[in-house]
């Protein structure tokens, strides 16, 4: 079992930056692929980014490519999302999630993630 706690959200001006953190507790953190999802009011939760167990492979939703960077520090049981050049349309609650990084892993598929944090609010003002 993995417990996930997001932090680092807040209010930022368009063009600014935030760094989200997701701290994991529980054993075998390095066995999991980690993902970030976001949900804006009135919209479904959508994929933002993911990273494989080692950090060697990363994945991004098209709208955040070149602006967001996902990384992980397995020694700290933490995954990060560096968010640069933020836009008002990035405003959402951002969720950290985990899925086992083995056969059948699907980094961008919401339904494959079995552990979820409570979310952290990111608000980008124009």
Buried (B, 14 or more C-beta within 10 A) or exposed (E): EBEBBBBBBEEBEEEBEBBBBBBBEEEEBBBBBBBBBBBBEEEEBBBBBBBBBEBEEBBBBEEBEEBBBBBBEBEEBBBBBBBBEBBEEBBBBBBBBBBBBEEEBEBBEBEBBEBBBEBBEBBBEE
